[in-house]
Amino acid sequence: MAKPGAHTRLIPTAAAYFRLTKPRIALLLLISTAAGMLAAGGGSVSWSLAFALLAGGYLCAGGAGAMNCYLDRELDLAMARTRSRPLPMGLVGPRSGLVFSIVISLLSIPLLLLVSPLVALLSAAAWLYYVLAYSVYLKRRTHQNIVVGGAAGAFPPLIGWAAVSGGVDLSAVFLFLIVFFWTPPHAYALMLVLKEEYKKVRIPMLPVVLGERETGRHILLYSVLLLVLTALPAALGLFGMLYLATAVVLSTLLVALAAMLYRTLARAWAIRLFRYSNLYLAALFVGLVVDRALAA
């Protein structure tokens, strides 16, 4: 018989483990995955494929997020933004967090294999890249950590496309590149806000190493590059005019925000750009899916 209060302890414990998966980041990754999947399927895919891909994708992404929490637990304790995470707070023990990460990561494999061996392989590559290349090595050693490490977050739309098409073609590569080049302006805006925290724990983020002005310049350059890059698939006939119009409008606004941030270097503009960048990616993918559905 359960002890009194066992059920009341179960809920916060489960919530702490759930938070280890970094659900907000995982949700963004799932949106990217679903966008690639629906775009490849012309706006429609089978429920069984969607469930296996998204459930397996969440377990894989959540496992990588939990492993990152385990590896960064001492850094998280030193930073005000992250010290309320489950491991620094003592809500989950380090060993338990490590085991949880490994278990849910392994559980993702059979689900992803139900989709295809290629999808499972690409997902495993993304997990390893994020954990080993970014979390273990790049984050602590170079101010290009976000640029190089951002490749891990660019896998989901490629994986979604491959899940339906059965392969990786030029369209899938463009989806990968769009997220890859979207990551620096998105992340650098947040780094401008958190510069002093990263400086305190000696993480060589771009604003810490090269300063705020150079970070603002990088944000603007990547935003302009994204404007050109997002238009290219339509210019090559891969996507249609609705996608092109969506991309041009959204990217032009991103460039305008980046230009204002570069001019002022104000915290308020950095926050606006960071928030808009989340909306930008979601809206761009919605435009892509609708465009492909109309063309199907």
C-alpha positions, -999 to +999 in steps of 0.1 A: +000+000+000+014+034-009+025+056+019+005+088+026+017+116+005+033+093-022+010+106-049+016+142-040+054+136-043+050+117-076+036+147-095+065+172-088+091+144-093+076+136-127+075+173-136+112+176-127+121+147-150+099+162-177+118+196-173+151+177-178+140+171-215+140+209-221+104+208-234+103+242-250+134+234-271+121+200-279+087+215-290+105+238-314+125+208-328+092+189-332+076+217-351+106+217-374+103+179-378+066+181-385+072+209-410+096+188-430+073+158-428+042+176-439+060+195-466+074+163-481+039+147-479+021+176-495+004+185-463-008+150-454+009+120-439-003+088-421-011+090-384+011+060-377+041+076-393+035+109-376+031+093-342+063+072-345+083+101-358+072+127-333+071+105-303+105+090-312+118+125-320+107+139-286+124+110-268+156+115-288+156+153-284+146+151-247+173+126-240+199+149-256+185+178-235+186+157-203+222+147-211+231+184-216+215+192-182+237+165-167+269+177-183+262+214-176+249+209-140+277+228-124+275+257-150+237+258-145+242+262-108+264+292-113+240+310-137+208+328-125+189+318-157+195+281-152+200+275-114+163+266-111+167+236-133+160+202-117+197+191-112+210+224-096+179+225-075+184+189-063+150+178-075+168+151-095+201+135-086+230+136-111+231+098-115+193+096-119+194+123-145+221+105-164+202+072-163+170+090-174+188+105-204+202+072-215+169+053-211+146+077-230+173+081-257+174+044-262+136+042-261+135+065-291+154+040-313+126+014-319+101+041-327+124+058-352+132+025-367+095+020-373+097+050-396+130+040-414+166+031-406+176+063-423+155+084-399+170+065-369+205+070-382+200+107-388+184+111-353+213+093-337+237+116-356+219+147-343+220+133-307+257+126-308+265+159-325+246+179-298+259+160-269+295+153-279+304+180-304+285+209-288+279+201-251+312+184-244+336+202-267+325+233-287+306+251-260+336+256-237+363+261-263+353+284-291+331+315-297+319+297-329+302+271-307+267+282-317+275+283-354+291+249-356+271+233-329+239+247-344+240+219-370+224+196-344+193+217-343+191+218-381+186+180-384+148+179-375+133+193-407+157+171-428+146+141-407+110+149-412+115+152-450+134+119-451+107+102-431+082+107-459+104+109-491+127+080-481+158+100-488+177+133-485+174+155-516+181+191-524+149+203-507+158+186-475+193+201-476+178+236-479+156+229-449+187+219-430+206+251-441+177+274-433+176+262-396+214+262-395+217+298-406+187+309-385+204+296-353+231+323-350+208+354-350+183+336-328+210+325-302+232+356-304+203+378-295+198+359-263+235+359-256+236+397-257+210+397-229+229+370-209+265+382-217+275+388-181+263+354-170+283+336-196+313+358-188+310+348-151+312+311-159+339+316-186+318+303-215+333+319-247+300+330-262+305+356-290+295+387-270+320+377-243+349+372-267+343+398-295+320+422-278+284+434-283+291+455-315+306+425-333+278+403-321+253+428-335+271+427-368+270+389-369+233+390-362+227+414-391+249+395-415+233+361-408+198+377-411+207+391-446+221+357-455+189+341-443+169+364-465+188+352-496+189+316-485+152+312-479+144+327-513+167+302-532+145+271-530+117+290-548+142+305-573+153+269-581+117+257-585+117+235-554+090+255-536+063+278-548+053+314-548+033+313-516+064+300-498+085+327-515+062+355-504+061+342-468+099+339-467+106+374-482+081+391-458+093+373-427+130+376-435+128+413-444+113+419-410+141+399-394+167+420-412+149+452-401+150+440-364+186+430-368+195+464-382+178+482-353+196+460-328+230+466-345+223+504-345+212+506-308+226+474-291+197+479-267+186+450-246+150+456-255+157+451-292+177+419-285+147+405-266+124+415-295+146+399-321+149+367-300+111+364-295+104+372-332+130+346-344+109+318-327+078+331-345+098+335-377+107+299-380+073+286-371+056+309-396+081+301-424+074+264-420+036+270-420+040+289-452+061+261-467+036+234-457+006+253-471+025+260-503+033+223-507-002+213-499-017+236-525+008+223-551+000+186-543 
